[in-house]
Amino acid sequence: MSSNETTFPARLTSTAQALKWIADNAAHLTVIDDVVVQEMNCGRCGGTGIYTHYHGVCYACGGKRSRWTERTPALDYVRKQKRNAAARARSAAKANARHEAKLERQRDMNEAQGLGRITFEENRIRREAARKVEREAKRTEAPEGRLEITGRVVKVEERGVDDPYETLRTVATVVVDAGNGTEWAAWGTVPATLLRAEGFGRGAVVTFTATVKRSDRDPGFAFTKRPTGGKVLEAAPAE
């Protein structure tokens, strides 16, 4: 049973046990003469008797039993809650077993490839960490000023803007080879000329002019403003 489920007596045999359980776990219920009284609504129409304005009478209750009162002896009510909780626990256990079996298959596959007994997600995190270390080792301080930027596009995305007449703008991250095995990255709006150029996209090698401002948090990352011109030197690979 999950931590979200309430506990029940091992043997639920008396009304007194049921009333105590209700007092401890469902004090909001109305109990009259050891009977739980509940005002119920049709689950489809919510008690209106009409499914929607366009569909008319609710097809679940027929509009005749959209609202009703249920009176259930306290012992029967709590026994039902106990059965439902046990069913949920069994369902959760089966789902967990299926999930663990799936992870074990992933571990077997990765182990067969010499990666160790790790899941696909753990392997992805490991690769991301390795790539981050590699990027940081190669990263050098970005220059500043009005520059001609030449590099490879590694990411392209749409971003919203404040201008009410322009709802989206295309931005890109470009990695620039600084020589000696080092590089820096620039992020900003793609100039219109470059955006219209044939072959532009993730993986393309491009050149354009922009004002570059180094990030305060990451010296190897910069922001570009007022981009102009631009052309594609090497087209993006076909996807």
C-alpha positions as a Markdown table, in Angstrom:
| # | Residue | x | y | z |
|---|---|---|---|---|
| 1 | Met | 0.0 | 0.0 | 0.0 |
| 2 | Ser | 1.4 | 3.4 | -0.9 |
| 3 | Ser | 2.1 | 6.1 | 1.7 |
| 4 | Asn | -0.9 | 8.0 | 0.4 |
| 5 | Glu | -3.3 | 5.3 | 1.4 |
| 6 | Thr | -4.8 | 5.2 | 4.8 |
| 7 | Thr | -4.5 | 2.1 | 7.0 |
| 8 | Phe | -7.4 | -0.2 | 7.8 |
| 9 | Pro | -8.0 | -2.7 | 10.5 |
| 10 | Ala | -6.6 | -6.2 | 9.6 |
| 11 | Arg | -10.0 | -7.6 | 10.4 |
| 12 | Leu | -12.9 | -5.2 | 9.9 |
| 13 | Thr | -15.8 | -6.9 | 11.6 |
| 14 | Ser | -17.8 | -4.3 | 13.6 |
| 15 | Thr | -19.6 | -1.0 | 13.1 |
| 16 | Ala | -17.5 | 0.5 | 15.9 |
| 17 | Gln | -14.4 | -0.1 | 14.0 |
| 18 | Ala | -15.9 | 1.4 | 10.9 |
| 19 | Leu | -17.0 | 4.5 | 12.8 |
| 20 | Lys | -13.6 | 5.0 | 14.3 |
| 21 | Trp | -12.0 | 4.7 | 10.8 |
| 22 | Ile | -14.4 | 7.3 | 9.4 |
| 23 | Ala | -13.7 | 9.7 | 12.4 |
| 24 | Asp | -9.9 | 9.3 | 11.8 |
| 25 | Asn | -9.8 | 9.4 | 8.0 |
| 26 | Ala | -13.1 | 10.7 | 6.6 |
| 27 | Ala | -14.5 | 13.2 | 9.1 |
| 28 | His | -16.1 | 15.2 | 6.3 |
| 29 | Leu | -18.7 | 12.4 | 5.8 |
| 30 | Thr | -22.2 | 12.7 | 7.2 |
| 31 | Val | -23.1 | 9.7 | 9.4 |
| 32 | Ile | -26.6 | 9.3 | 10.8 |
| 33 | Asp | -27.5 | 6.3 | 12.9 |
| 34 | Asp | -24.4 | 4.4 | 11.8 |
| 35 | Val | -25.2 | 5.1 | 8.1 |
| 36 | Val | -23.1 | 7.1 | 5.8 |
| 37 | Val | -25.3 | 9.6 | 3.9 |
| 38 | Gln | -23.9 | 11.0 | 0.6 |
| 39 | Glu | -25.4 | 13.3 | -2.0 |
| 40 | Met | -24.3 | 11.9 | -5.3 |
| 41 | Asn | -24.2 | 13.4 | -8.8 |
| 42 | Cys | -24.0 | 11.7 | -12.2 |
| 43 | Gly | -20.4 | 11.5 | -13.2 |
| 44 | Arg | -21.1 | 12.6 | -16.8 |
| 45 | Cys | -23.3 | 15.6 | -16.4 |
| 46 | Gly | -22.5 | 16.6 | -12.8 |
| 47 | Gly | -26.1 | 16.4 | -11.8 |
| 48 | Thr | -27.5 | 18.7 | -14.5 |
| 49 | Gly | -29.2 | 16.0 | -16.5 |
| 50 | Ile | -27.8 | 17.6 | -19.7 |
| 51 | Tyr | -24.6 | 16.2 | -21.3 |
| 52 | Thr | -23.9 | 19.4 | -23.2 |
| 53 | His | -25.9 | 22.3 | -24.7 |
| 54 | Tyr | -25.5 | 20.6 | -28.1 |
| 55 | His | -26.1 | 17.0 | -27.1 |
| 56 | Gly | -29.1 | 17.4 | -24.9 |
| 57 | Val | -30.1 | 14.8 | -22.2 |
| 58 | Cys | -27.2 | 13.1 | -20.5 |
| 59 | Tyr | -26.7 | 9.6 | -22.0 |
| 60 | Ala | -25.4 | 8.2 | -18.8 |
| 61 | Cys | -28.3 | 9.0 | -16.4 |
| 62 | Gly | -31.0 | 9.8 | -19.0 |
| 63 | Gly | -31.7 | 13.0 | -17.1 |
| 64 | Lys | -33.7 | 11.0 | -14.6 |
| 65 | Arg | -31.1 | 10.0 | -12.0 |
| 66 | Ser | -28.7 | 12.9 | -12.2 |
| 67 | Arg | -28.8 | 13.5 | -8.5 |
| 68 | Trp | -29.5 | 11.1 | -5.7 |
| 69 | Thr | -28.8 | 10.3 | -2.1 |
| 70 | Glu | -26.9 | 7.2 | -1.1 |
| 71 | Arg | -27.3 | 5.6 | 2.3 |
| 72 | Thr | -24.6 | 3.0 | 3.1 |
| 73 | Pro | -24.1 | 1.2 | 6.5 |
| 74 | Ala | -20.8 | 2.5 | 7.9 |
| 75 | Leu | -19.4 | -1.1 | 8.0 |
| 76 | Asp | -20.2 | -1.7 | 4.4 |
| 77 | Tyr | -18.8 | 1.7 | 3.4 |
| 78 | Val | -15.5 | 1.2 | 5.1 |
| 79 | Arg | -15.2 | -2.4 | 3.8 |
| 80 | Lys | -15.7 | -1.0 | 0.2 |
| 81 | Gln | -13.0 | 1.6 | 0.8 |
| 82 | Lys | -10.6 | -1.1 | 2.1 |
| 83 | Arg | -11.3 | -3.3 | -1.0 |
| 84 | Asn | -10.7 | -0.3 | -3.3 |
| 85 | Ala | -7.4 | 0.6 | -1.5 |
| 86 | Ala | -6.2 | -3.0 | -1.8 |
| 87 | Ala | -7.1 | -3.0 | -5.6 |
| 88 | Arg | -5.1 | 0.2 | -6.0 |
| 89 | Ala | -2.2 | -1.2 | -4.2 |
| 90 | Arg | -2.2 | -4.4 | -6.4 |
| 91 | Ser | -2.4 | -2.2 | -9.5 |
| 92 | Ala | 0.5 | 0.0 | -8.4 |
| 93 | Ala | 2.6 | -3.1 | -7.5 |
| 94 | Lys | 2.0 | -4.6 | -11.0 |
| 95 | Ala | 2.8 | -1.3 | -12.6 |
| 96 | Asn | 6.0 | -1.0 | -10.6 |
| 97 | Ala | 7.0 | -4.6 | -11.5 |
| 98 | Arg | 6.4 | -3.9 | -15.2 |
| 99 | His | 8.5 | -0.7 | -15.0 |
| 100 | Glu | 11.3 | -2.5 | -13.1 |
| 101 | Ala | 11.3 | -5.3 | -15.7 |
| 102 | Lys | 11.6 | -2.7 | -18.4 |
| 103 | Leu | 14.6 | -1.1 | -16.6 |
| 104 | Glu | 16.2 | -4.5 | -16.2 |
| 105 | Arg | 16.0 | -5.1 | -20.0 |
| 106 | Gln | 17.6 | -1.7 | -20.6 |
| 107 | Arg | 20.4 | -2.6 | -18.1 |
| 108 | Asp | 21.0 | -6.0 | -19.9 |
| 109 | Met | 21.2 | -4.2 | -23.3 |
| 110 | Asn | 23.7 | -1.6 | -22.0 |
| 111 | Glu | 25.7 | -4.2 | -20.2 |
| 112 | Ala | 26.0 | -6.2 | -23.4 |
| 113 | Gln | 27.5 | -3.1 | -25.1 |
| 114 | Gly | 30.0 | -2.6 | -22.3 |
| 115 | Leu | 28.3 | 0.4 | -20.7 |
| 116 | Gly | 27.6 | -1.2 | -17.4 |
| 117 | Arg | 24.3 | -2.1 | -15.7 |
| 118 | Ile | 22.7 | 1.3 | -16.3 |
| 119 | Thr | 19.3 | 2.3 | -17.7 |
| 120 | Phe | 18.9 | 4.3 | -20.9 |
| 121 | Glu | 18.2 | 7.5 | -18.8 |
| 122 | Glu | 21.3 | 7.0 | -16.7 |
| 123 | Asn | 23.3 | 6.5 | -19.8 |
| 124 | Arg | 21.8 | 9.7 | -21.3 |
| 125 | Ile | 22.8 | 11.6 | -18.2 |
| 126 | Arg | 26.3 | 10.2 | -18.3 |
| 127 | Arg | 26.7 | 11.2 | -21.9 |
| 128 | Glu | 25.4 | 14.7 | -21.2 |
| 129 | Ala | 27.8 | 15.1 | -18.3 |
| 130 | Ala | 30.7 | 13.9 | -20.5 |
| 131 | Arg | 29.7 | 16.3 | -23.3 |
| 132 | Lys | 29.5 | 19.2 | -20.8 |
| 133 | Val | 33.0 | 18.4 | -19.5 |
| 134 | Glu | 34.3 | 18.3 | -23.0 |
| 135 | Arg | 32.6 | 21.6 | -23.9 |
| 136 | Glu | 33.9 | 23.4 | -20.8 |
| 137 | Ala | 37.4 | 22.1 | -21.5 |
| 138 | Lys | 37.3 | 23.6 | -25.0 |
| 139 | Arg | 35.5 | 26.8 | -24.1 |
| 140 | Thr | 37.4 | 30.1 | -24.3 |
| 141 | Glu | 36.4 | 33.6 | -23.4 |
| 142 | Ala | 34.1 | 35.2 | -26.0 |
| 143 | Pro | 35.2 | 38.5 | -27.6 |
| 144 | Glu | 33.0 | 41.6 | -27.4 |
| 145 | Gly | 32.1 | 44.4 | -29.8 |
| 146 | Arg | 30.8 | 44.6 | -33.4 |
| 147 | Leu | 32.0 | 41.5 | -34.9 |
| 148 | Glu | 31.7 | 39.2 | -37.9 |
| 149 | Ile | 30.6 | 35.8 | -36.5 |
| 150 | Thr | 31.4 | 32.6 | -38.3 |
| 151 | Gly | 30.3 | 29.3 | -36.8 |
| 152 | Arg | 28.1 | 26.3 | -36.7 |
| 153 | Val | 24.5 | 26.5 | -35.7 |
| 154 | Val | 23.8 | 24.0 | -32.9 |
| 155 | Lys | 20.3 | 25.1 | -32.0 |
| 156 | Val | 17.4 | 27.0 | -33.6 |
| 157 | Glu | 14.1 | 27.9 | -31.8 |
| 158 | Glu | 11.2 | 30.3 | -31.9 |
| 159 | Arg | 10.8 | 32.8 | -29.0 |
| 160 | Gly | 8.0 | 35.2 | -28.2 |
| 161 | Val | 8.6 | 39.0 | -28.2 |
| 162 | Asp | 6.9 | 42.0 | -26.6 |
| 163 | Asp | 6.1 | 43.8 | -29.8 |
| 164 | Pro | 2.3 | 43.3 | -30.4 |
| 165 | Tyr | 2.9 | 43.3 | -34.2 |
| 166 | Glu | 5.4 | 40.5 | -34.0 |
| 167 | Thr | 4.6 | 37.5 | -31.9 |
| 168 | Leu | 7.6 | 35.3 | -32.7 |
| 169 | Arg | 11.3 | 35.6 | -33.5 |
| 170 | Thr | 13.8 | 33.0 | -34.5 |
| 171 | Val | 16.9 | 32.7 | -32.3 |
| 172 | Ala | 19.9 | 30.5 | -32.7 |
| 173 | Thr | 23.0 | 29.3 | -30.8 |
| 174 | Val | 26.2 | 29.4 | -32.9 |
| 175 | Val | 29.5 | 27.8 | -31.8 |
| 176 | Val | 32.5 | 29.7 | -33.1 |
| 177 | Asp | 35.9 | 28.0 | -33.6 |
| 178 | Ala | 38.4 | 30.2 | -31.8 |
| 179 | Gly | 41.5 | 28.2 | -32.9 |
| 180 | Asn | 43.8 | 25.9 | -31.0 |
| 181 | Gly | 41.0 | 23.5 | -30.3 |
| 182 | Thr | 38.9 | 26.2 | -28.4 |
| 183 | Glu | 35.5 | 27.7 | -29.1 |
| 184 | Trp | 32.9 | 30.1 | -27.7 |
| 185 | Ala | 29.1 | 30.2 | -28.2 |
| 186 | Ala | 26.8 | 33.1 | -29.3 |
| 187 | Trp | 23.0 | 33.3 | -28.9 |
| 188 | Gly | 20.6 | 35.8 | -30.4 |
| 189 | Thr | 18.1 | 36.7 | -33.1 |
| 190 | Val | 18.8 | 35.3 | -36.5 |
| 191 | Pro | 19.2 | 38.1 | -39.1 |
| 192 | Ala | 16.4 | 38.1 | -41.7 |
| 193 | Thr | 18.9 | 37.6 | -44.6 |
| 194 | Leu | 20.3 | 34.5 | -43.0 |
| 195 | Leu | 16.9 | 33.2 | -42.0 |
| 196 | Arg | 15.8 | 33.3 | -45.7 |
| 197 | Ala | 19.0 | 31.8 | -47.0 |
| 198 | Glu | 18.8 | 28.4 | -48.5 |
| 199 | Gly | 20.4 | 25.7 | -46.3 |
| 200 | Phe | 20.0 | 27.5 | -43.0 |
| 201 | Gly | 19.2 | 25.3 | -40.0 |
| 202 | Arg | 20.7 | 23.3 | -37.2 |
| 203 | Gly | 24.1 | 22.0 | -38.3 |
| 204 | Ala | 24.7 | 24.7 | -40.9 |
| 205 | Val | 27.9 | 26.8 | -41.0 |
| 206 | Val | 27.0 | 30.5 | -41.2 |
| 207 | Thr | 28.5 | 34.0 | -41.1 |
| 208 | Phe | 26.8 | 37.3 | -40.1 |
| 209 | Thr | 27.6 | 40.5 | -38.3 |
| 210 | Ala | 26.4 | 41.4 | -34.8 |
| 211 | Thr | 27.2 | 43.3 | -31.6 |
| 212 | Val | 28.5 | 40.7 | -29.1 |
| 213 | Lys | 28.2 | 41.0 | -25.3 |
| 214 | Arg | 29.9 | 38.4 | -23.1 |
| 215 | Ser | 27.7 | 36.7 | -20.5 |
| 216 | Asp | 28.4 | 37.7 | -16.9 |
| 217 | Arg | 27.8 | 34.1 | -15.7 |
| 218 | Asp | 29.7 | 32.2 | -18.4 |
| 219 | Pro | 32.6 | 34.0 | -20.1 |
| 220 | Gly | 32.6 | 31.4 | -22.9 |
| 221 | Phe | 29.0 | 32.4 | -23.8 |
| 222 | Ala | 27.8 | 35.6 | -25.5 |
| 223 | Phe | 24.7 | 37.4 | -26.6 |
| 224 | Thr | 24.3 | 39.0 | -30.0 |
| 225 | Lys | 22.3 | 42.1 | -30.8 |
| 226 | Arg | 21.5 | 44.1 | -34.0 |
| 227 | Pro | 22.4 | 41.2 | -36.4 |
| 228 | Thr | 22.8 | 42.1 | -40.0 |
| 229 | Gly | 23.6 | 40.4 | -43.3 |
| 230 | Gly | 24.6 | 36.8 | -43.2 |
| 231 | Lys | 25.0 | 33.8 | -45.5 |
| 232 | Val | 25.2 | 30.1 | -45.3 |
| 233 | Leu | 28.7 | 28.7 | -45.9 |
| 234 | Glu | 27.8 | 25.1 | -45.4 |
| 235 | Ala | 24.2 | 23.9 | -45.6 |
| 236 | Ala | 22.5 | 22.1 | -42.8 |
| 237 | Pro | 22.4 | 18.3 | -43.2 |
| 238 | Ala | 19.1 | 16.9 | -44.4 |
| 239 | Glu | 17.0 | 15.5 | -41.7 |
